Amino acid sequence: MGRVAPPDSPASTSTAIGTLENTFAETLEPLTVSWKGAAVPEPALLVLNEQLAESLGLNGDALRADDGIAVLSGAATPADANPVATAYAGHQFGGYASLLGDGRALLLGELIDNDGHRFDLQLKGSGPTPFSRGGDGFAVVGPMLREYLVSEAMHALGIPTTRSLSVVATGRDVNRDGAEPGAVLARIAASHLRVGTFELAARQRDLLAPLADYAIERHYPGLAHLPVSGDGNRYLAFLESVVERQAALVAQWMLVGFVHGVMNTDNTTISGETIDYGPCAFVDSYDPDTVFSSIDRGGRYRFGNQPAVLKWNLARFAETLLTLLDPTPDDAVTAATAALNTFDEHYDRHFQTGIAAKLGLDGTVDHALVDDLLTLMREHRVDWTGTFRALADDLRGSSARLDAMLPCEASAPWRGRWRAALAAVGRDDSQVADEMDRVNPIYIPRNHQVDAALRAATDGDLALFERLLDSVTHPFEQRTEWIDLAEPAPESFNTGFRTFCGT
């Protein structure tokens, strides 16, 4: 794949980024194609993540200068860099695609942050590549700002995620049901290794072990000393580790009401980070059948189905590793199945620990108490995020908001059981309420607020976006000036609301 000739442009190079490493491209060259971004007519910086830049050892002033903006837009290549588009396969909505790859993205290289950790620097929307499959390879302002906003909100919530360094407008109109202003996102990731990367490598057997060893060294270095065969081999431990990390991730999604929207295997990372914020959204009224994505017509990736889909994706990952797990096929399947069967236990442990904290309880919580609360919330179409803050207020003696959400006549028995569970903990109500407030956000990227902010930004006004970004990156800090940002969308908005991938 690396022998495809890249386009001639852009010709310029820049020193604004500094030195980038290229361990993935050097180690696994057959999974890459050397490439360059498309020319950018009028690059203009829309937003720059100053704190992230600083943690990566980058100079914010240099990135804001013309040379820096040129790199962040794809118009210039960092000095001595070798940008590549990466190849992968994947199951999309359950159907296998044998070759996908970066159809509108370029991996510029790898940065080492101030703590010695390695991160990918990737541009999204930088133009067509050999993997574009007929697409134009470009992106537009709204979806790129959505990814910036939601990924930074997820980071502030403590959920593993890729992060956003910048969004640059290109001055190029892109056709998306009419002309929309183009943009490029600079994404930071622990890596872009996906289940889909392994699905491709498994069909090129000489690449599978090097890819697995690279992933282990990069994301699970504590396993690198293990033998390559026999009981307790590194590849089985690798599978077990990815299963555990992904179980923890999807539990965190469920605890904050996040709906990914497009949980294909090429969007399931080996690192355990959330990636790809195309048709994502957050639930307002709790309903496990919630679907926002316009392309998820069958509800495969509905909110309540996310753990099951994640387990299915991990089964596809396990299949790619079978030849590394054991030379005897039956024994390899037995080992992989045992590893996969730990997913439910891991997920339940992470979810139960998290929901206990949201309810002010130590350790685990009675499953029936949780199930009955969820039933009440679904029956009364109660706001997921607001409920837990209202419960904390109730502990402080202010029950008005909770009463408005969950009528007393319906919820009194459950409240009594919850209060009894709290009494068994033996701590002061106000202390428990404060602890609940530290894990239950006030501000999330509410769908109606995101929609309004992105519409305004597409028209050139970033004020709403900047205000919303400020709030969701301080999700636990109650501020009077943000009180409207804590309110769920009106029912008139939620009816028929859909999100789109932006491609």
N, C-alpha and C positions, 0 to 999 in steps of 0.2 A: 504493500500500500504506500510505502514511503517514496516510491519512484515517480508518482504523479507530479507533473510540472506545475509549480505554483504560478499564480498570475504575476505579471510584471510589476504591478503597483500594489502598495505604495512604495516609493523608492527611498523615502527619507528614513533616517534613524534618529533616535533620541536617547539621551543619557538621564532623562527625568526619573526613570524607575531604578536605575542602578543595575547591579548584576543579578541576573536570573539564572537559576540552575534548571537542568532539563533531565532529571534522573528517569522520569517515566519514558520520555522519548528515546533516551539513550539505552535503557534496559529493555524496552519492549517496542522497538522501532517498527515491527510489522503491524502494530496496532495504531499507527499514526500516519498522517500524510502532512508533509511540510506545506505550509500555506500562508497566505497573507490576507489581511483585511481589504475590503473594497475602499476606494477613494471616498473621502468625506467632503462634501461641498462646503459646508459652513459649520464646523464643530463649535459647540457652545456648552460649557459646563452647566448642568442643571442642579446637581447636588453632589457633594463630596463628603465622605465620612472621615472627618479629620481625626477622630480618636482611633479608628481602625487603621488609618494610614500611619499614625504615629507608632502604634503597636507593631506594625510591620516594618518599622525602620524607614518609612518613606517620608519625604519632606512635602508637607502640604502646600507650601508656597510653590515648589517646583511642579507639583501636579496641577496647580491652578494656572501656571504659565502656559503659553502657547504650546511648548514642546510637550508638557505633561498632558494637556488636553488632547493633543494629537495622538499620543499613545493610548489614552483611555478610550478614544473613539475608534481606534484601529487604523487611523490615517498614517501613523508612523510606527515603526517597529523599534522596541528597545534595543540599544546597542548590544551587539553580540548575541542577541536572542535568536531562537529558532522556533517560531510559532508553529503549532501543529493543530490539525483537526484530528480528533481521536475517533477510533472505530469501536463500535459495539453492536450487539444484537439486542433482542428483547422480546418479551411477551407484552403486547399492547391489547388491553381489554380481553386478555386470555388467549389471543391468537399470536403465534410466533412469527416474528420478522427476522430473517436471517442476517440482515445488515441494515443497521440504522446509522449511528455515528453522529458527529457534530454537524448538523445541517446548517447551523447559523452561529457557530461558536468557534473560537480559537483559544487554545491553551498557549498563553504567551510564555509560560515557564513557572518556576517555583521560587517562592520567597521564604526566607528563614526569619521568623519574627524575633522580637527582643528576648523571648524565653527559649529560643533554640528550636521551635517547632516549625515544621515544613508546611507550607500552604501553596495551593495552586492559585495562579492569577489567570482568569479566563475572561475573555470578552464574549458577550452574548448579543447577537444582532449585527455582527460585523461584516455580513455579506455571505454570498453563496460559497459552498465548499463542494468537494466531490460527493459528499453525503447528503446534499440538499434534496434529492429525490423530487426535483421539479419545483421546489419552493424557491422563494427569492432570497432567503438567507438573512433578511433584514428584520428589525424589530421596530416597534413604535413606542412613543413616549408613555402612554398609559400603562401597558403591561410591564414595562421596565421599571417604572416608578412603583407599581404594585409590588414587584419582587423586592425592590429596595425597602419599601415600607414594611411588608409583612415579615421578611427575613430578619430585619432589625428588631421588630416587635418580638419575634420568637426568641431571638438572642436575649432580649431584655427579660423575657419570661424564664430564662434558664434552660431552654430547649435546644439540644444540639442542632445546628443549622449551618448551611452555607451563609456567607454574609455578603453585603453589598458595599463596594468601595466607592462607586460613583455611577451616575447616569449622565451621559453626554448626548445632547441633541445633535443630529447630523446635518440638518438643513436639507435633507432629502425627504420628499414625500413618498410614502409607501402605501400601496393599495391594500386596504382592508375594508371591504364594503364601502369604498370611497377613499379618497386620499387622507392619510393621517401623517403627522410629523414623525420622522424616524428618530431612533435613539439607540444607543449602545450602553449596556450595563457591564460594569467590571465586577466580576464575582470572585469571591475568595472562598476556597473550600479546602478542607483537610486533604482531600483529593477528589477526583472525578471518577474513581473506580466504582463500578456499578455491578449489580448482578448481571446486567446485560453484557458487561465486559467479559465476564467469565463464560457467559453463554456463547459468545463468539470464540473465545480462546479454546473452549472445550472441543470445538470442531477443527481446531488446528493443534493437535495434541502436543507438539513440541513447544507451544507457548503456555500451556496450562500451568506446569510446575513453576516456570520463571515468574508468571503473573502471580501465582499464589504466594511464592516466596517474597516477591516485591510488596504485595499487600500486607503480609505478615510483618515484614521489617518496618513498613511505614506506619501501620495502625495497631499492630499487636506485637511489638518487639519482644515482649516477655516470652513469646512462644518460639522464637527463632532458634533457641538452643535445643529444642525437642528433636527427636529423630524423624526421619522422613518416612519411616515405615514401622510396622509393628504396633503393638498396643501403645496407646498414648502418643501416637504420632502427631506431628505439628498440624497436619491438615485437618484431622478430626477436631483437635483443640481449636483450630481456626474457625471451623464451621460452628462449633459450640459457642464461641465468643461472638460471632456475628449474630447468631440467633438471639443470644442474651441481650446484646446491645440494641438490636432492632425491636425486641419485645419492650425494652425500656422506653425506646423512642415513641412507639405507637401508644403506649400507655400515657405518656406525657401529652400527646396530641388529644387523646380522649379527655384528659383532665381539664384542658383549656377550651374544649369545644372546637378544635381545628379540623377542618375537612380539607384534605389534600386535593382531591378531585381527579387526579390522574396517576394512580399508584401502579404504573407499569413497572416491569422489572428493570427497565433502563432508568427508572427514577427511584430505585432502591439502592442506597449506597452501602459500600462495604465498611465505611468508617462509622456508620450509624448516625449520619447527619441528615436532616431534612434537606431535600433538594428539589428544585423546580416548583416555582410558585405561580404556575399558569392560571388554572381555573380554581385556585384555592379560595376559601372563605371561612368564616367563623359562624357557628350556629348562634342564633338569638334564642327563639323558643326551642326548648329541648325536644328533639325528636330523632331517634336513632335512624330513621329512614330519610333524613335530610339529604338532598342532592342539590348542588348548585351548578355543577359543570354542564354546559350546554351539549357536550359530546357524550356524556354518560347517560345515554337514553335508557339503559336497563337498570340503572342504579347499582352497578357493580361496586362502585367506590363510594357508596353512601356512608354517612358518618358512622353508624353502628357496625358496618361490615369491615371497617379498616383493619382490626386485628386479624380477622380471618383471611383477608387478602394478603396481609403481610406474611402470614404463615405460608400461604400458597406460593408467594414469591420466593420465600426462603427454601421451599421444597425444590423450586427450579434451580436455586443456587446449589443445593445439596447434590442435585443430579449432575451438575458440572464437575463436582469434585470426586465422583465415585471412583474413578481410576486411581486417584491419589490416596483414597482412604484404605483400600485393601485390594490386592491383586485378584482375590476371589470375589466375583460379582455378588454372590449372595451375602457374603460377609460384609461387603461394602454397603449394600442396601440396608442390612441390619444395623450397622453403625450409624448410617445417615438417618435412618428412621428414629433411632433412639435419641439422636441429637435434636431432631425436629420435634419430637414428642416433649421436649422440655420447654417449648415455646409457651404453651398455655400456663404452665406453672410460673414461668418468669413474668409473663404478662400480668397474671392475676396478682402476683406479689407486688409488682411495681404499681399497678392500679390501686390495689387495696391500701398500700402504704400512702399513696398520694391522696386518695379520697379521704382517708382517715385524717390526714393533716388539714385538708380543706374543711373538714367538719370539727376540727379542734380536738381530735382524739389522738392518743398516743398509739404508735405501732399499727396494728391491724384493727379492722372494724367489722362488726357483724354484717355478713353479706345481706341478710334480710333487711337490715336497717337501710343499707344503700339501695337495694332493689326497690324498696317501698318508697323511698324518696324519689327515685327516678320515675316510678309509676305516677306519683303525684305531680311531678314536674311535667310529664308528658300529657297527662289528662287536663291540666290547667294551662298548658302552653306557656310555661314559666321560662323566663330568661335564664339561660345557663349561668352566665357570668354574674349577673346581679343577685341571684339567689344566695350565693355563699357570702357575699358582703352583707346581705340583709339578715342572714342568720347571725353574723357577728354583731350587727346592730341590735338584734333581739337580745343577745346576751348582755348588752349594755343597758337594757331596759327600754329600748326604742323599737317597738314592734310594728309601727305603722307601715313601713315598706314591705315587710314580710307578710303582714296581714293582707295587703293589697295584692300581693303575688299569689299567696297560698291561703285562701280563706280559712279562718279558724275552724269552722265546723268540719272541714275536710281534712285539715292537717293537724288538728290538736292531738290525736292519738300518736302520730309520728313524732311530734314535738316533745311529747311526754317521754317517749322512749329515748329520744336523743338527749334530752336533759338528764335522764337517768344514767345514760352512758357517760356523759360528762361528769356527773357527780361521782361516778366510780373512779374517775381520774384523780379527783381530789384537789383541783386547782381553782384559783379565783376566776370567776367568769370574765372579768375585764382582762385578765392576763391571757386567757384562752382566746378572747376576741381579738386581742392584739396579735397573737400568733397566727390566727386565721387570716388576718389582713395582710400578713407578710407573705402568704402563699396564694391568696385569691386576688387577682388583679381587679382594679377598677376599670382600666382602659384596655381595650383590645381594638384591633382594626375593624370596627363595626362596618358592616357591608354598605350601609347607606352613606356613611361618612367617607369611606374609601371611594365609592362611586362618585360622589360629589367632588372630592379632591382631585381625582384623576381626570374628570371631565374639565374642571377648571384648569388643571395643569396642561392638558392637551391644547387648550385655548391660550396658553401662555401665562396663566396666573398661578404661581406656586404657593400663595399664602395659605390656602386651606391645607395643602399637602404638608407644609412645614409645621403648621400647628398640630395636625394629626400625628405627624412623626414625633414631635416633641412629647406628646402625651403617651403614645404607645411604647416609647423607649424609657418612660418613667411609669410603668404600669401600676405600681402600688402606692404612688404618692397622690393623695387626695388634694386637689387644688380647685378653689372656687371658680377660677376662670375656665376650667375644663369640664364643668358639671354637665354641659350638654353632650359631651363626648362619651359619657358613661351610659347614656340612655339607648335602649334597643331601638331598632328601626320600627316605624309604624307598620301595622299589618298591610296597609296599602302598598308599601314598598316591597315587603317580603313576597307578596303574591306574584308569582311568576318571575322573581329575580333569578337571573342566570349569570354565571361567570364564563369567560372565554379564554382560550389559550393565547390568543394574540398572534397566532401564526397564520 
